[in-house]
Amino acid sequence: MRDEGRGTRDESDTMETFSSYRDLIAWQKSISLIERIYSCTRQFPKEEIYGITSQMRRAAVSIASNIAEGRGRNSTGEFCQFLGVSKGTLYELETQLIVSNKVGYLSDEELNSLLNNCDEISRLLNGLLKSLKAKSG
């Protein structure tokens, strides 16, 4: 946002655009994705509890957690960095979903549905990043 007196941008104003990470649709959709990941991995073989089941659950939780942690940081730049980490972890989860399908743990229908959820979160993160970068100069 422009500071009318000096004609400069105040980074703290940009961070105040959202009152809480819980208001962010990307975070809300990420929480829903966590629920879906926990639900679908309950059906995975028990021998995968410390393998892909654990990896997928941790990745899903990490996406939302990084959005929240980034929002709690002191600058827009730090927030953007954490959103970037969330995006990377989202792609990691997508890969794990594809692997789960290839080895027969997820149906094609469930895979496509979960990948659609991931695509939606990715678009939301991209939009949020673009908005934050535009506001911070």
MDAnalysis code that builds the backbone (N, CA, C; Angstrom):
import MDAnalysis as mda
import numpy as np

u = mda.Universe.empty(411, n_residues=137, atom_resindex=np.repeat(np.arange(137), 3), trajectory=True)
u.add_TopologyAttr("name", ["N", "CA", "C"] * 137)
u.add_TopologyAttr("resid", np.arange(1, 138))
u.add_TopologyAttr("resname", ["MET", "ARG", "ASP", "GLU", "GLY", "ARG", "GLY", "THR", "ARG", "ASP", "GLU", "SER", "ASP", "THR", "MET", "GLU", "THR", "PHE", "SER", "SER", "TYR", "ARG", "ASP", "LEU", "ILE", "ALA", "TRP", "GLN", "LYS", "SER", "ILE", "SER", "LEU", "ILE", "GLU", "ARG", "ILE", "TYR", "SER", "CYS", "THR", "ARG", "GLN", "PHE", "PRO", "LYS", "GLU", "GLU", "ILE", "TYR", "GLY", "ILE", "THR", "SER", "GLN", "MET", "ARG", "ARG", "ALA", "ALA", "VAL", "SER", "ILE", "ALA", "SER", "ASN", "ILE", "ALA", "GLU", "GLY", "ARG", "GLY", "ARG", "ASN", "SER", "THR", "GLY", "GLU", "PHE", "CYS", "GLN", "PHE", "LEU", "GLY", "VAL", "SER", "LYS", "GLY", "THR", "LEU", "TYR", "GLU", "LEU", "GLU", "THR", "GLN", "LEU", "ILE", "VAL", "SER", "ASN", "LYS", "VAL", "GLY", "TYR", "LEU", "SER", "ASP", "GLU", "GLU", "LEU", "ASN", "SER", "LEU", "LEU", "ASN", "ASN", "CYS", "ASP", "GLU", "ILE", "SER", "ARG", "LEU", "LEU", "ASN", "GLY", "LEU", "LEU", "LYS", "SER", "LEU", "LYS", "ALA", "LYS", "SER", "GLY"])
u.atoms.positions = np.array([
    [0.836, -1.181, 0.000],
    [0.000, 0.000, 0.000],
    [0.875, 1.235, 0.000],
    [0.412, 2.253, -0.641],
    [1.170, 3.494, -0.720],
    [1.005, 4.303, 0.554],
    [2.107, 4.821, 1.023],
    [2.100, 5.772, 2.127],
    [2.014, 7.151, 1.486],
    [0.890, 7.803, 1.636],
    [0.652, 9.067, 0.938],
    [1.692, 10.134, 1.269],
    [2.233, 10.073, 2.447],
    [3.189, 11.098, 2.845],
    [4.545, 10.960, 2.179],
    [4.997, 9.759, 1.936],
    [6.339, 9.556, 1.411],
    [6.346, 8.944, 0.021],
    [5.234, 8.410, -0.435],
    [5.198, 7.790, -1.752],
    [5.930, 6.456, -1.803],
    [6.117, 5.805, -0.665],
    [6.794, 4.508, -0.615],
    [5.814, 3.453, -0.135],
    [6.214, 2.236, -0.285],
    [5.373, 1.126, 0.164],
    [5.805, 0.712, 1.554],
    [4.832, 0.410, 2.383],
    [5.106, -0.069, 3.732],
    [4.776, -1.552, 3.762],
    [5.810, -2.380, 3.891],
    [5.626, -3.820, 3.825],
    [4.677, -4.334, 4.893],
    [4.661, -3.723, 6.059],
    [3.777, -4.203, 7.118],
    [2.318, -4.012, 6.730],
    [2.004, -2.996, 5.920],
    [0.629, -2.827, 5.453],
    [0.187, -4.020, 4.612],
    [1.096, -4.540, 3.781],
    [0.768, -5.685, 2.943],
    [0.431, -6.894, 3.800],
    [1.168, -7.084, 4.869],
    [0.927, -8.233, 5.733],
    [-0.416, -8.112, 6.448],
    [-0.938, -6.921, 6.603],
    [-2.210, -6.740, 7.298],
    [-3.411, -6.979, 6.390],
    [-3.183, -7.287, 5.116],
    [-4.269, -7.549, 4.188],
    [-5.143, -8.701, 4.684],
    [-4.535, -9.681, 5.342],
    [-5.252, -10.834, 5.875],
    [-5.125, -10.788, 7.384],
    [-6.251, -10.923, 8.088],
    [-6.174, -10.844, 9.541],
    [-5.595, -12.109, 10.157],
    [-5.802, -13.241, 9.520],
    [-5.307, -14.501, 10.059],
    [-5.068, -15.473, 8.913],
    [-4.122, -16.369, 9.114],
    [-3.911, -17.417, 8.117],
    [-5.178, -18.241, 7.936],
    [-6.005, -18.341, 8.972],
    [-7.238, -19.127, 8.872],
    [-8.246, -18.510, 7.905],
    [-8.056, -17.231, 7.560],
    [-8.927, -16.573, 6.588],
    [-8.541, -16.891, 5.152],
    [-7.354, -17.423, 4.954],
    [-6.852, -17.690, 3.606],
    [-7.505, -18.947, 3.032],
    [-8.098, -18.820, 1.865],
    [-8.761, -19.961, 1.228],
    [-7.755, -21.072, 0.946],
    [-6.527, -20.708, 0.588],
    [-5.496, -21.722, 0.335],
    [-5.260, -22.572, 1.586],
    [-5.244, -21.937, 2.750],
    [-5.052, -22.679, 3.997],
    [-6.276, -23.564, 4.275],
    [-7.473, -23.015, 4.088],
    [-8.701, -23.774, 4.333],
    [-8.779, -25.008, 3.427],
    [-8.457, -24.821, 2.149],
    [-8.471, -25.951, 1.205],
    [-7.384, -26.967, 1.562],
    [-6.263, -26.485, 2.075],
    [-5.188, -27.386, 2.494],
    [-5.618, -28.246, 3.679],
    [-6.376, -27.665, 4.585],
    [-6.897, -28.435, 5.723],
    [-7.850, -29.520, 5.221],
    [-8.686, -29.186, 4.265],
    [-9.584, -30.190, 3.676],
    [-8.791, -31.297, 2.989],
    [-7.700, -30.921, 2.325],
    [-6.855, -31.922, 1.674],
    [-6.224, -32.853, 2.711],
    [-5.805, -32.318, 3.835],
    [-5.244, -33.153, 4.906],
    [-6.259, -34.221, 5.317],
    [-7.500, -33.800, 5.515],
    [-8.547, -34.748, 5.908],
    [-8.695, -35.852, 4.867],
    [-8.665, -35.480, 3.603],
    [-8.812, -36.470, 2.524],
    [-7.612, -37.413, 2.476],
    [-6.420, -36.864, 2.677],
    [-5.212, -37.699, 2.652],
    [-5.240, -38.699, 3.809],
    [-5.608, -38.244, 4.996],
    [-5.694, -39.165, 6.138],
    [-6.733, -40.253, 5.856],
    [-7.840, -39.862, 5.283],
    [-8.898, -40.828, 4.992],
    [-8.442, -41.873, 3.978],
    [-7.859, -41.442, 2.885],
    [-7.483, -42.410, 1.843],
    [-6.305, -43.276, 2.277],
    [-5.395, -42.744, 3.080],
    [-4.237, -43.552, 3.489],
    [-4.595, -44.581, 4.561],
    [-5.749, -44.435, 5.185],
    [-6.204, -45.464, 6.133],
    [-6.387, -46.814, 5.427],
    [-6.630, -46.749, 4.123],
    [-6.854, -47.960, 3.332],
    [-5.559, -48.580, 2.819],
    [-4.435, -47.885, 2.995],
    [-3.156, -48.385, 2.501],
    [-2.716, -49.590, 3.333],
    [-1.880, -50.455, 2.771],
    [-1.386, -51.613, 3.542],
    [-0.667, -51.171, 4.818],
    [-0.823, -51.955, 5.855],
    [-0.220, -51.630, 7.153],
    [1.297, -51.519, 7.058],
    [1.918, -52.269, 6.148],
    [3.375, -52.187, 6.035],
    [3.849, -50.831, 5.501],
    [2.928, -50.029, 5.019],
    [3.274, -48.691, 4.514],
    [3.124, -47.595, 5.573],
    [2.750, -47.955, 6.789],
    [2.507, -46.947, 7.827],
    [3.729, -46.053, 8.040],
    [4.936, -46.609, 7.923],
    [6.151, -45.806, 8.085],
    [6.761, -45.435, 6.740],
    [6.082, -45.807, 5.678],
    [6.546, -45.504, 4.329],
    [5.711, -44.392, 3.709],
    [5.055, -44.723, 2.623],
    [4.342, -43.690, 1.857],
    [3.160, -43.096, 2.622],
    [2.543, -43.877, 3.497],
    [1.446, -43.337, 4.309],
    [1.944, -42.164, 5.151],
    [3.027, -42.375, 5.848],
    [3.601, -41.334, 6.694],
    [4.085, -40.144, 5.863],
    [4.730, -40.419, 4.732],
    [5.224, -39.345, 3.874],
    [4.086, -38.462, 3.370],
    [3.010, -39.090, 2.922],
    [1.882, -38.334, 2.382],
    [1.209, -37.506, 3.467],
    [1.044, -38.085, 4.630],
    [0.403, -37.350, 5.721],
    [1.250, -36.161, 6.148],
    [2.561, -36.376, 6.278],
    [3.446, -35.277, 6.678],
    [3.485, -34.181, 5.619],
    [3.500, -34.566, 4.352],
    [3.512, -33.580, 3.282],
    [2.227, -32.749, 3.302],
    [1.099, -33.411, 3.452],
    [-0.183, -32.695, 3.472],
    [-0.237, -31.705, 4.632],
    [0.189, -32.135, 5.804],
    [0.188, -31.255, 6.974],
    [1.169, -30.102, 6.758],
    [2.280, -30.378, 6.130],
    [3.301, -29.360, 5.893],
    [2.797, -28.229, 4.993],
    [1.961, -28.546, 4.040],
    [1.432, -27.515, 3.131],
    [0.695, -26.446, 3.932],
    [-0.270, -26.858, 4.730],
    [-1.040, -25.911, 5.540],
    [-0.162, -25.253, 6.602],
    [0.734, -26.022, 7.189],
    [1.594, -25.490, 8.251],
    [2.508, -24.386, 7.740],
    [3.037, -24.544, 6.538],
    [3.908, -23.513, 5.982],
    [3.142, -22.244, 5.618],
    [1.901, -22.393, 5.193],
    [1.072, -21.208, 4.951],
    [0.892, -20.450, 6.264],
    [0.562, -21.180, 7.314],
    [0.349, -20.558, 8.624],
    [1.638, -19.931, 9.160],
    [2.732, -20.668, 9.084],
    [3.989, -20.138, 9.608],
    [4.435, -18.908, 8.833],
    [4.286, -18.953, 7.531],
    [4.669, -17.800, 6.718],
    [3.856, -16.568, 7.058],
    [2.576, -16.761, 7.295],
    [1.713, -15.626, 7.659],
    [2.148, -15.020, 8.988],
    [2.712, -15.837, 9.852],
    [3.149, -15.361, 11.149],
    [4.507, -14.676, 11.127],
    [5.172, -14.681, 9.996],
    [6.490, -14.050, 9.894],
    [6.364, -12.534, 9.797],
    [7.500, -11.874, 9.842],
    [7.522, -10.412, 9.971],
    [7.474, -9.635, 8.665],
    [7.584, -10.297, 7.548],
    [7.608, -9.535, 6.296],
    [6.904, -10.298, 5.180],
    [6.545, -9.544, 4.166],
    [5.927, -10.144, 2.989],
    [6.893, -11.088, 2.303],
    [8.162, -10.724, 2.268],
    [9.160, -11.584, 1.639],
    [9.246, -12.944, 2.302],
    [9.222, -12.958, 3.633],
    [9.259, -14.230, 4.349],
    [7.986, -15.032, 4.095],
    [6.847, -14.335, 4.069],
    [5.587, -15.015, 3.792],
    [5.656, -15.669, 2.415],
    [6.137, -14.947, 1.432],
    [6.264, -15.492, 0.078],
    [7.184, -16.706, 0.054],
    [8.260, -16.658, 0.811],
    [9.183, -17.787, 0.873],
    [8.469, -19.035, 1.404],
    [7.687, -18.875, 2.448],
    [6.974, -20.024, 3.010],
    [5.878, -20.514, 2.072],
    [5.248, -19.607, 1.337],
    [4.261, -20.041, 0.346],
    [4.942, -20.854, -0.747],
    [6.165, -20.462, -1.101],
    [6.940, -21.236, -2.072],
    [7.257, -22.632, -1.563],
    [7.578, -22.735, -0.288],
    [7.821, -24.045, 0.315],
    [6.540, -24.878, 0.256],
    [5.407, -24.253, 0.535],
    [4.126, -24.963, 0.458],
    [3.887, -25.505, -0.946],
    [4.190, -24.693, -1.952],
    [4.024, -25.147, -3.335],
    [4.910, -26.346, -3.627],
    [6.158, -26.288, -3.195],
    [7.061, -27.413, -3.417],
    [6.566, -28.678, -2.746],
    [6.070, -28.535, -1.539],
    [5.550, -29.694, -0.801],
    [4.281, -30.220, -1.457],
    [3.486, -29.337, -2.011],
    [2.286, -29.751, -2.736],
    [2.666, -30.632, -3.925],
    [3.714, -30.248, -4.650],
    [4.169, -31.054, -5.793],
    [4.747, -32.392, -5.318],
    [5.380, -32.381, -4.165],
    [5.870, -33.622, -3.563],
    [4.693, -34.554, -3.278],
    [3.624, -34.009, -2.704],
    [2.433, -34.806, -2.411],
    [1.807, -35.339, -3.695],
    [1.750, -34.521, -4.735],
    [1.204, -34.983, -6.008],
    [1.979, -36.197, -6.513],
    [3.298, -36.140, -6.404],
    [4.131, -37.263, -6.835],
    [3.816, -38.510, -6.024],
    [3.651, -38.351, -4.732],
    [3.326, -39.486, -3.863],
    [1.949, -40.054, -4.198],
    [1.021, -39.189, -4.566],
    [-0.301, -39.658, -4.983],
    [-0.196, -40.503, -6.253],
    [0.595, -40.031, -7.195],
    [0.773, -40.759, -8.457],
    [1.424, -42.118, -8.198],
    [2.448, -42.134, -7.346],
    [3.100, -43.397, -6.992],
    [2.088, -44.341, -6.337],
    [1.279, -43.810, -5.430],
    [0.272, -44.634, -4.749],
    [-0.698, -45.248, -5.748],
    [-1.042, -44.509, -6.771],
    [-1.911, -45.033, -7.817],
    [-1.193, -46.111, -8.623],
    [0.048, -45.861, -8.980],
    [0.813, -46.801, -9.810],
    [1.017, -48.149, -9.121],
    [1.134, -48.127, -7.786],
    [1.339, -49.398, -7.059],
    [0.023, -50.007, -6.578],
    [-1.095, -49.383, -6.955],
    [-2.396, -49.981, -6.676],
    [-3.045, -49.591, -5.363],
    [-2.534, -48.570, -4.690],
    [-3.131, -48.152, -3.416],
    [-4.266, -47.150, -3.596],
    [-4.270, -46.422, -4.702],
    [-5.314, -45.430, -4.993],
    [-5.937, -45.740, -6.341],
    [-7.258, -45.629, -6.423],
    [-7.938, -45.813, -7.705],
    [-7.671, -44.599, -8.593],
    [-7.890, -44.774, -9.886],
    [-7.742, -43.657, -10.824],
    [-8.688, -42.516, -10.453],
    [-9.905, -42.876, -10.057],
    [-10.899, -41.865, -9.690],
    [-10.445, -41.046, -8.482],
    [-9.950, -41.730, -7.460],
    [-9.486, -41.032, -6.260],
    [-8.251, -40.187, -6.564],
    [-7.350, -40.739, -7.366],
    [-6.156, -39.982, -7.766],
    [-6.560, -38.686, -8.462],
    [-7.437, -38.783, -9.453],
    [-7.838, -37.597, -10.208],
    [-8.522, -36.567, -9.316],
    [-9.343, -37.024, -8.409],
    [-10.022, -36.115, -7.495],
    [-9.012, -35.389, -6.592],
    [-8.062, -36.138, -6.039],
    [-7.051, -35.530, -5.167],
    [-6.125, -34.600, -5.950],
    [-5.770, -34.983, -7.179],
    [-4.935, -34.097, -8.000],
    [-5.679, -32.813, -8.346],
    [-6.989, -32.907, -8.540],
    [-7.783, -31.693, -8.766],
    [-7.745, -30.786, -7.540],
    [-7.835, -31.379, -6.349],
    [-7.697, -30.587, -5.117],
    [-6.328, -29.913, -5.063],
    [-5.296, -30.652, -5.410],
    [-3.941, -30.092, -5.410],
    [-3.813, -28.952, -6.426],
    [-4.389, -29.142, -7.605],
    [-4.351, -28.088, -8.628],
    [-5.028, -26.814, -8.129],
    [-6.148, -26.973, -7.454],
    [-6.860, -25.812, -6.925],
    [-6.004, -25.077, -5.894],
    [-5.379, -25.818, -4.996],
    [-4.522, -25.197, -3.983],
    [-3.330, -24.515, -4.644],
    [-2.779, -25.140, -5.659],
    [-1.652, -24.542, -6.380],
    [-2.050, -23.209, -7.013],
    [-3.211, -23.170, -7.631],
    [-3.698, -21.909, -8.233],
    [-3.902, -20.841, -7.150],
    [-4.444, -21.237, -6.013],
    [-4.653, -20.282, -4.919],
    [-3.319, -19.754, -4.389],
    [-2.346, -20.638, -4.232],
    [-1.024, -20.206, -3.772],
    [-0.378, -19.274, -4.794],
    [-0.492, -19.602, -6.083],
    [0.061, -18.730, -7.127],
    [-0.589, -17.352, -7.102],
    [-1.893, -17.322, -6.934],
    [-2.601, -16.046, -6.872],
    [-2.202, -15.228, -5.657],
    [-2.064, -15.898, -4.536],
    [-1.661, -15.216, -3.312],
    [-0.244, -14.660, -3.454],
    [0.658, -15.465, -3.998],
    [2.031, -15.003, -4.220],
    [2.063, -13.792, -5.155],
    [1.311, -13.873, -6.227],
    [1.273, -12.776, -7.195],
    [0.745, -11.501, -6.537],
    [-0.300, -11.638, -5.750],
    [-0.892, -10.489, -5.059],
    [0.094, -9.875, -4.063],
    [0.746, -10.714, -3.274],
    [1.678, -10.218, -2.277],
    [2.879, -9.529, -2.920],
    [3.376, -10.120, -3.992],
    [4.531, -9.529, -4.689],
    [4.167, -8.192, -5.325],
    [2.951, -8.091, -5.862],
    [2.506, -6.831, -6.479],
    [2.376, -5.722, -5.427],
    [1.900, -6.079, -4.258],
    [1.686, -5.097, -3.205],
    [2.983, -4.666, -2.527],
    [3.989, -5.550, -2.569],
    [5.237, -5.212, -1.868],
    [6.251, -4.567, -2.806],
    [5.925, -4.504, -4.066],
    [6.791, -3.815, -5.017],
    [7.756, -4.708, -5.615],
])
